[in-house]
């Protein structure tokens, strides 16, 4: 089995087919979307393919070390950034093809008007060993 991270973006990915921002959805549309995600995760729990998943708020900050005895440096929040992660799900599947299949299915979560979003999801494999350095 191999673990993959499925990343949902607020923006930065190509525009989905149903490109209405969630803050413009009705409460019923939001509930239907959340229910779809919960049902999807529950089904994968049943097959043993679900590891974890969370939704993330759009705000955040970049943080870095600034030297011994100095407080960390923050610069943000970056509301204008193109790489805002909306949420993630970790799956543990037999193959990359299965990860892509599940990401495609997750992409069909309903959005505005109850129609599938057809959003782009980023599929990232977990690194299983340190990269090898060749000289």
C-alpha positions in Angstrom: 0.0 0.0 0.0 1.2 3.5 -0.7 0.0 6.7 1.0 -1.1 9.7 -1.1 -2.1 13.2 0.0 -5.1 14.6 -1.9 -5.0 18.4 -1.6 -8.0 20.7 -2.2 -7.1 24.3 -3.0 -9.1 27.5 -2.5 -7.4 28.9 -5.5 -4.2 28.4 -7.4 -5.3 25.3 -9.3 -7.1 25.5 -12.6 -10.7 26.7 -12.3 -13.2 24.0 -11.7 -16.2 23.6 -13.9 -18.7 24.8 -11.2 -16.6 27.8 -10.2 -18.8 29.5 -7.6 -16.8 30.3 -4.4 -18.1 28.5 -1.4 -18.8 31.8 0.4 -21.6 32.3 -2.2 -23.2 28.9 -1.6 -26.4 28.5 0.3 -26.3 26.7 3.7 -28.0 23.7 2.0 -25.3 23.6 -0.7 -22.6 23.7 1.9 -24.3 20.9 3.9 -24.6 18.7 0.8 -20.9 19.3 0.0 -19.8 18.4 3.5 -22.0 15.4 3.6 -20.5 14.1 0.3 -17.0 14.5 1.8 -18.0 12.6 5.0 -19.7 9.8 3.0 -16.7 9.5 0.8 -14.3 9.2 3.8 -16.7 6.7 5.5 -16.7 4.5 2.4 -12.9 4.6 2.3 -12.7 3.8 6.0 -14.7 0.7 5.2 -12.2 -0.4 2.5 -9.2 0.5 4.7 -8.1 3.2 2.3 -8.8 6.2 4.5 -6.1 7.5 6.8 -7.1 11.1 7.7 -8.5 14.3 6.4 -9.3 17.8 7.5 -10.7 21.1 6.1 -8.5 24.2 6.6 -9.4 27.8 7.1 -8.2 30.2 4.4 -6.1 32.4 6.8 -2.6 31.6 7.9 0.9 32.9 8.0 4.4 31.9 6.8 6.8 31.3 9.7 10.6 30.9 9.7 13.5 30.5 12.1 15.4 33.8 12.6 18.4 32.7 14.5 19.4 31.6 18.0 17.5 33.5 20.8 15.3 35.4 18.3 11.6 34.9 17.9 10.3 33.3 14.7 9.6 35.7 11.9 6.1 35.7 10.5 5.0 37.3 7.3 1.3 37.2 6.5 -1.4 36.3 6.4 -1.2 35.9 2.7 -4.8 36.2 1.6 -3.5 36.9 -1.9 -1.4 33.8 -2.2 -2.1 31.4 -5.0 -1.4 28.4 -2.8 -4.2 28.4 -0.2 -5.0 24.8 0.8 -8.7 24.3 1.6 -8.3 20.8 3.0 -6.6 17.5 2.6 -7.2 13.8 2.8 -4.6 11.0 3.2 -5.4 7.7 1.5 -3.5 4.5 1.6 -4.1 2.6 -1.6 -2.5 -0.2 -3.8 -1.5 2.1 -6.7 -1.1 5.5 -8.1 -3.9 4.6 -10.5 -6.3 4.0 -7.5 -5.2 7.3 -6.0 -6.1 9.1 -9.2 -9.4 7.2 -9.5 -10.4 8.3 -5.9 -9.3 11.9 -6.5 -11.5 12.0 -9.7 -14.4 10.8 -7.6 -13.7 13.3 -4.9 -13.6 16.0 -7.5 -17.3 15.4 -8.2 -18.4 16.8 -4.8 -21.5 19.0 -5.2 -21.2 22.7 -5.2 -23.5 25.6 -6.2 -26.8 24.4 -7.4 -26.0 20.9 -6.3 -24.0 20.3 -9.4 -20.6 18.6 -9.2 -17.7 21.0 -8.8 -15.2 19.1 -11.0 -12.5 20.8 -9.0 -8.8 20.0 -9.5 -7.2 18.0 -6.7 -3.5 17.7 -6.3 -2.3 14.1 -5.8 1.0 13.8 -4.0 2.7 10.6 -2.9 4.3 10.4 0.5 8.1 10.1 0.3 8.9 6.6 1.5 12.7 7.0 1.7 15.2 9.8 1.6 16.0 10.9 -1.9 19.2 9.4 -3.3 22.0 11.8 -4.2 23.9 11.0 -7.3 27.1 12.7 -8.2 
